[in-house]
Amino acid sequence: MNIIAWVVLGLIAGAIGKAIYPGRQGGGILATMLLGIVGAFIGGSLVTFIQTGSIGLVGASLSIPGVIVAVLGAIIAIFLWGLVTRRTA
């Protein structure tokens, strides 16, 4: 998949993932795009693991099912990032 498709998929998946996930997430458009790209890899790898039983680094494609998988991966990435950067009160 070319770089423009990755950027578009990242923007779409990151924006939808941030809108769905409760709470406020910081970051601008670049952070949203990176979140969506990471989400595409997380979601694609999880779907590959569920379908084949083997672990592989696979990104979701720029299609409707690919965007859905990337959004789910972006939500997982937001959750994991929140666990890593959580501050104690």
SVG drawing of the C-alpha trace seen along z (x, -y; Angstrom):
<svg xmlns="http://www.w3.org/2000/svg" viewBox="-18 -20 23 41">
<polyline fill="none" stroke="black" stroke-width="0.4" points="0.0,0.0 1.5,-3.4 2.2,-6.2 -0.8,-8.3 -3.2,-5.4 -1.5,-4.9 -1.9,-8.6 -5.6,-8.6 -6.2,-5.4 -4.4,-6.8 -6.4,-10.0 -9.7,-8.2 -9.0,-5.5 -7.3,-7.8 -10.1,-10.4 -12.9,-7.8 -11.0,-6.0 -10.5,-9.2 -14.2,-10.1 -15.4,-6.7 -13.0,-6.3 -14.3,-8.0 -12.3,-10.8 -10.0,-13.4 -7.0,-12.5 -4.4,-15.1 -2.4,-15.5 -3.0,-17.2 -3.4,-15.9 0.0,-14.2 -0.7,-12.3 -4.1,-11.3 -2.5,-10.0 0.2,-8.1 -2.4,-6.6 -4.5,-5.4 -1.4,-3.9 -0.4,-2.1 -4.1,-1.0 -4.1,0.4 -1.1,2.6 -2.5,3.7 -5.9,4.5 -4.5,6.2 -2.2,8.3 -5.0,9.3 -7.3,10.3 -4.5,12.3 -3.9,14.0 -7.6,14.8 -7.9,16.1 -4.7,18.1 -3.4,18.7 0.0,17.2 1.4,13.9 2.4,11.6 2.8,7.8 0.1,7.0 -1.6,3.7 -5.2,3.2 -6.0,2.1 -7.9,-1.0 -11.3,0.5 -14.4,0.6 -13.4,3.7 -9.9,2.4 -11.0,-0.9 -13.2,0.9 -10.2,3.1 -8.0,0.0 -10.5,-1.8 -10.6,1.1 -6.8,1.2 -6.7,-2.6 -9.0,-2.2 -6.7,0.5 -3.7,-1.7 -5.4,-4.6 -6.1,-2.3 -2.6,-1.0 -1.1,-4.5 -3.4,-5.6 -2.0,-2.7 1.6,-3.7 1.2,-7.4 -1.3,-7.2 -0.4,-9.5 -1.2,-8.7 -3.1,-11.3"/>
</svg>
